[in-house]
C-alpha cells in the first residue's frame, strides 16, 4: 500500500507539471497578431487614442473656421472651451478603457517583469522627465529657506529682485536665449517626445496586450502624427521660423547625428537641478510606493 501511495503521488505530481506546461504553452500561443487585434481592451484603448488624435487634428487644422462659425467676440473663448472638453472626453474614455481591461485579456507574460526591462523602463522615464524638466524654469533651491524665514534677503535689493529670490522657479532664466537653446537642440517638439518616452517606459513593464496598446502603440502613433501636424501648422502660420527648422529636428537626436547641433553646447545649457530632479522622479516610479501602484 505504501508503494502504491508513493506511485500515486509521483503520478499526481507529473500530471500537475504537464498541466502547468500546457498552460504556459497555451498562453504563449495566444500571443499572436490576430489575438492582439481581437482583444477587447486593445480595441477600446486604440479606438480612444484614434479619436483623441483625430479630434486634435480637426480642432487644430480648422481653428479659424470654427472660431468664425461661432460668431461674436466670444468665439475664441468658446473654441478653447470646446477644444478642452473634447480632449478631456476622448482621453478620459481611453483611460477608462484602460482601467477596465488592463488586467484582463491577452497576457504577455505570467511571471515578473525581467530586470533588464525594468532598467529600460527607468531609463525611458528618466529621459522623459529630463526632457520635460528642461522645458520648465530652473528650480530655485534658495527660495525654501527664504520662505521659511531661515534666510533674510537684503533690504538694499529692489522689491522685484527680492520677490524673484523668494520664488521657487526662475522665470527669467531663458528670456534672452532665443528660440533654439537647451532641450530644443534635441528636438523642436520636446514636450511631445518627453511624454512619449515616459509612456514607452510603461510599455516595457506591460503584462497584457491592453497595457501595450495604452502605453506603447497608441501614444507612439498619436504623438508622432501630432508632432508632424504641429510642424506643418506652425510652418504655415509663421510660428516655426525657417532658421529654427534648419537648425533643429522634429525627431529626437537627429540634429546631433547630422551635425546641425553640438552635444557640447547642449550639455552646457542643461539645468542640473532639474536634471537631478528628473532622475529622482524616475527612481520613485521604479520603486513604486503603495500610493503609486495604480501607475504602471
Protein Blocks (a to p, Z undefined) as FASTA:
>chain_A
ZZmmmmmmmmmmmmmmmmmmmmmmmmmmmmcfklmmmpmklmmmmmmmmmmmmmmmmmmm
mmmmmmmmngpjklmmmmmmmmmmmmmmmmmmmmmmmmmmmmgcjdfbfbdcdfklmmmm
mmmmmmmmmmmmmmpccddfklmmmmnopaccdfkbcfklmmmmmpcbdfklmmmnojbe
cjlmmpcclmlmmmmmmmmmmmmmpcbfklmmmmmmmmmmmmmmmmmmmmmmmmmnopac
fklmmmpcfbghklmmnopacfklmmmmpcfklmmmmmmmmmmmmnopaklmmpZZ
